[in-house]
Amino acid sequence: MLTELKVRDLALVAESSVRFGPGLNLLTGETGSGKSLIVDALGLALGARGGADQVRHGAQRATVEGTFESGGTALVLERELGKRSAAKIDGRSANPAQLRELGRNLVAVHGQHEHHALLDTETQTDLLDGYAGAADLRAAVGAAHAAWATAENSLAELEAMRSRGRREQEFLRWQLEELKQAQLRTGEDVELAAERAAVRHAARLAELGHESLSALHEDGVARASAAARSAADIDPRLAAQAARLAALEEELNDVAAELRRYAEALDSDPGRLEAIEARLAVLDGIKRKHGGSLEAAIEELGWPR
């Protein structure tokens, strides 16, 4: 039982010592006389939360000391508030949590509105289960409900996983269809890029091709070759030079023919350029989605390269 409570410099109390005897002890007085301060002080001794703002104005620290007696043995709980807070049990350093642990076995504090707890659903359930002796059954129901909740959560996670799987499957199916419709071919982007450059500069390329052809036609290689053949007919020692000039003439004729075909094949149609740009845009989009190259996209599709 609580035998004495000492308070110093707490709130408005400079110093007070209250002794309690066996049986019923009552604290009476007018409103504001300090009854609740005594209860607050007891709470601090039992480990309740406290701070420096509870120290009396002008004082450095507040102290509370509660003496309890049980089985002829005295137990002293002390609490100090201020710049440096402290707690002690029988003079030995402790902490508020240890005071609270001891206090649960020493004091039961009941407030004036405690009867309101009877209106609380959880309190009513505890009282009913206790009266019915259903503690074990309540624990079993609680465990069963927890297991059901766990199973329900697991099922919800599986459903969510299946839903994600369906969405991913639909996305992959869409990607596969996109790749199939694109009809990809290895190196097509390189070929189209070269053709685009040619179409963009078709006029200039045609001009340069004609210049090359004109220069080849104006070259005296053909005349030199004919003269060398005539000279070789007179002097066989010139046969080797005549043969080399003949080979050079043939090579130049082949180059001229290829340049002519190239110039004739040049396409400056704006419609063709537009088609090339559109196709390259499709291929670029596919490359961004599938590894950065047509080869990677074709490998994803599973087509032979």
C-alpha positions in Angstrom: 0.0 0.0 0.0 1.0 3.6 -0.5 2.3 5.0 2.8 3.7 8.4 1.9 4.0 10.8 -1.1 6.5 13.6 -1.1 6.3 16.4 -3.6 8.7 19.3 -4.1 8.5 22.2 -6.7 5.9 20.5 -8.9 3.5 22.9 -10.7 2.2 25.2 -7.9 3.4 23.0 -5.0 6.5 24.2 -3.3 6.7 21.3 -0.9 4.2 18.8 0.4 4.2 15.5 2.2 1.0 13.3 2.4 0.8 10.3 4.6 -1.7 7.5 4.1 -2.9 5.0 6.7 -4.6 1.6 6.5 -8.1 1.5 5.2 -9.8 4.2 3.2 -8.0 7.5 2.8 -9.9 10.5 1.3 -8.4 13.7 -0.2 -11.0 16.5 0.1 -11.0 20.2 -0.6 -12.4 22.9 -2.8 -11.8 23.1 -6.5 -8.3 24.3 -7.2 -7.0 23.2 -3.8 -4.5 20.7 -5.4 -6.2 17.3 -5.2 -5.4 16.5 -8.8 -1.8 17.6 -8.3 -1.4 14.8 -5.7 -2.8 12.3 -8.2 -0.5 13.6 -11.0 2.5 13.4 -8.6 1.6 9.7 -7.8 1.4 9.1 -11.6 4.9 10.5 -12.1 6.2 8.3 -9.3 4.7 5.4 -11.2 6.4 6.3 -14.5 3.9 8.5 -16.2 5.1 10.9 -18.9 6.5 14.2 -17.5 8.5 17.2 -18.7 10.4 20.3 -17.6 7.3 22.4 -18.1 5.9 20.8 -14.9 8.6 22.3 -12.7 7.4 25.2 -10.4 8.3 28.6 -11.7 11.7 29.7 -10.3 12.8 26.2 -9.3 15.5 24.1 -11.1 13.8 20.8 -10.8 10.8 19.0 -9.4 10.9 15.8 -7.4 8.3 13.2 -6.4 8.9 10.3 -4.0 6.4 7.6 -3.3 6.9 5.1 -0.5 5.1 1.8 -0.7 4.9 -1.0 1.9 4.3 -4.7 1.1 4.7 -7.6 3.5 6.6 -5.4 5.9 9.1 -4.3 3.2 9.3 -0.6 2.1 9.8 0.3 -1.6 10.7 3.9 -2.6 10.0 5.1 -6.1 11.5 8.5 -7.1 11.1 10.8 -10.1 13.0 14.0 -10.9 12.0 16.4 -13.7 14.0 19.4 -15.1 16.9 19.9 -17.4 18.0 16.4 -16.4 15.3 13.9 -15.7 15.9 10.9 -13.6 14.2 7.9 -11.9 15.2 5.7 -9.0 14.0 2.6 -7.3 15.2 2.4 -3.7 18.0 4.9 -4.5 19.2 2.9 -7.5 19.0 4.5 -11.0 16.1 3.3 -13.1 14.0 4.5 -16.0 10.3 5.4 -16.3 9.5 2.1 -18.0 10.8 0.2 -14.9 8.7 2.4 -12.7 5.6 1.6 -14.7 6.4 -2.1 -14.5 6.5 -1.9 -10.7 3.6 0.4 -10.6 1.2 -2.0 -12.3 1.7 -4.3 -9.3 1.4 -1.6 -6.7 -1.4 0.8 -7.7 -4.6 0.7 -9.7 -5.7 4.1 -10.8 -9.4 4.6 -11.6 -10.8 7.8 -13.1 -14.2 9.4 -12.5 -15.4 8.6 -16.0 -14.1 5.0 -16.0 -17.7 3.6 -16.1 -17.9 4.9 -19.7 -15.7 1.9 -20.7 -18.8 -0.2 -20.2 -20.1 1.4 -23.4 -17.0 0.3 -25.4 -17.7 -2.7 -27.7 -14.3 -4.3 -27.0 -14.8 -4.0 -23.2 -18.3 -5.5 -23.5 -16.9 -8.4 -25.5 -14.1 -9.1 -23.0 -16.6 -9.1 -20.1 -19.0 -11.4 -21.9 -16.3 -13.9 -23.0 -14.9 -13.8 -19.5 -18.3 -14.5 -17.9 -18.9 -17.4 -20.4 -15.5 -18.9 -19.8 -14.9 -18.8 -23.5 -11.3 -17.5 -23.5 -10.0 -20.7 -25.2 -12.8 -20.7 -27.8 -12.2 -17.0 -28.4 -8.5 -17.7 -29.0 -9.3 -20.6 -31.4 -11.8 -18.4 -33.3 -9.2 -15.6 -33.5 -6.6 -18.0 -34.9 -9.1 -19.4 -37.4 -10.1 -15.9 -38.5 -6.4 -14.9 -38.8 -5.8 -18.0 -41.0 -8.8 -17.2 -43.1 -7.6 -13.6 -43.5 -4.1 -14.8 -44.5 -5.7 -17.2 -47.1 -7.9 -14.5 -48.4 -4.9 -12.2 -48.8 -2.9 -14.9 -50.6 -5.9 -15.6 -52.9 -6.1 -11.8 -53.7 -2.4 -11.7 -54.4 -2.7 -14.7 -56.8 -5.7 -13.1 -58.5 -3.7 -9.9 -59.0 -0.7 -11.9 -60.3 -3.0 -13.7 -62.7 -4.5 -10.4 -63.9 -1.0 -9.0 -64.4 0.0 -12.1 -66.3 -3.0 -11.7 -68.6 -2.1 -8.1 -69.3 1.5 -9.0 -70.0 0.3 -11.9 -72.3 -1.9 -9.5 -74.2 0.9 -7.0 -74.5 3.3 -9.6 -75.8 0.7 -10.9 -78.2 0.3 -7.4 -79.5 4.1 -7.0 -79.9 4.3 -10.2 -81.8 1.5 -9.2 -84.2 3.3 -5.9 -84.7 6.5 -7.6 -85.6 4.7 -10.0 -88.0 2.9 -7.2 -89.8 6.1 -5.3 -90.2 7.6 -8.1 -92.4 11.1 -7.3 -91.2 14.2 -8.1 -93.3 17.8 -7.9 -92.2 19.6 -4.8 -93.5 16.4 -3.2 -94.8 16.9 0.0 -92.7 20.5 0.4 -94.1 19.3 0.0 -97.7 16.4 2.4 -97.2 18.7 5.0 -95.6 21.0 4.8 -98.6 18.0 5.1 -101.0 16.6 8.0 -99.1 19.9 9.9 -99.4 19.9 9.1 -103.2 16.3 10.3 -103.7 16.9 13.5 -101.6 20.0 14.3 -103.8 18.8 12.8 -107.1 19.3 16.0 -109.2 22.9 16.5 -108.0 23.7 12.8 -108.4 22.4 12.9 -112.0 24.4 16.0 -112.7 27.6 14.4 -111.4 26.9 11.2 -113.4 26.6 13.1 -116.6 29.8 14.9 -115.9 31.6 11.6 -115.4 30.2 10.2 -118.6 31.2 13.3 -120.6 34.7 13.1 -119.2 35.0 9.4 -120.1 33.7 10.0 -123.7 36.2 12.9 -124.1 39.1 10.7 -123.0 41.6 9.8 -125.7 42.0 6.2 -124.4 40.0 4.8 -127.4 42.1 6.7 -129.9 45.3 5.7 -128.1 44.2 2.0 -128.1 43.5 2.1 -131.9 46.8 3.8 -132.6 48.7 1.2 -130.5 47.0 -1.7 -132.3 48.1 -0.2 -135.7 51.6 0.3 -134.4 51.8 -3.3 -133.1 50.8 -4.6 -136.5 53.9 -2.9 -137.8 56.2 -3.5 -134.8 55.2 -6.6 -132.7 57.3 -5.2 -129.8 54.4 -2.8 -129.1 51.9 -5.7 -128.7 52.0 -5.7 -124.9 51.3 -1.9 -124.7 48.5 -2.3 -127.2 46.9 -5.1 -125.1 47.0 -3.0 -121.9 45.4 0.0 -123.7 42.7 -2.3 -125.0 42.0 -3.6 -121.5 41.8 -0.1 -120.1 39.4 0.9 -122.9 37.2 -2.0 -122.0 37.2 -1.2 -118.3 36.3 2.5 -119.0 33.4 1.3 -121.3 32.1 -0.9 -118.4 32.3 2.0 -115.9 30.5 4.3 -118.4 27.7 1.8 -118.9 27.3 1.4 -115.1 27.2 5.2 -114.6 24.6 5.5 -117.4 22.4 2.8 -115.8 22.7 4.5 -112.3 21.7 7.9 -113.7 18.7 6.5 -115.5 17.6 4.6 -112.4 17.7 7.7 -110.1 14.2 8.4 -108.8 13.4 12.0 -107.6 9.7 11.2 -107.1 8.5 12.9 -103.8 6.1 10.1 -103.3 8.9 7.6 -103.1 10.7 9.7 -100.6 7.6 9.9 -98.4 7.2 6.1 -98.6 10.8 5.6 -97.5 10.4 8.0 -94.6 7.3 6.3 -93.4 8.9 2.8 -93.6 12.0 4.0 -91.8 9.8 5.5 -89.0 8.1 2.1 -88.6 11.5 0.4 -88.5 12.9 2.9 -86.0 10.0 2.4 -83.7 10.5 -1.4 -83.8 14.2 -1.0 -83.1 13.6 1.2 -80.1 11.3 -1.5 -78.6 13.3 -4.5 -79.4 17.0 -4.2 -78.7 18.0 -1.3 -80.9 18.4 -3.2 -84.2 16.3 -5.0 -86.8 18.4 -8.1 -86.2 17.4 -8.2 -82.5 13.7 -7.7 -83.4 13.9 -10.6 -85.9 15.5 -12.8 -83.3 12.7 -12.0 -80.9 10.2 -12.9 -83.5 11.9 -16.2 -84.1 12.3 -15.8 -87.8 15.5 -17.0 -89.5 17.9 -14.2 -90.2 
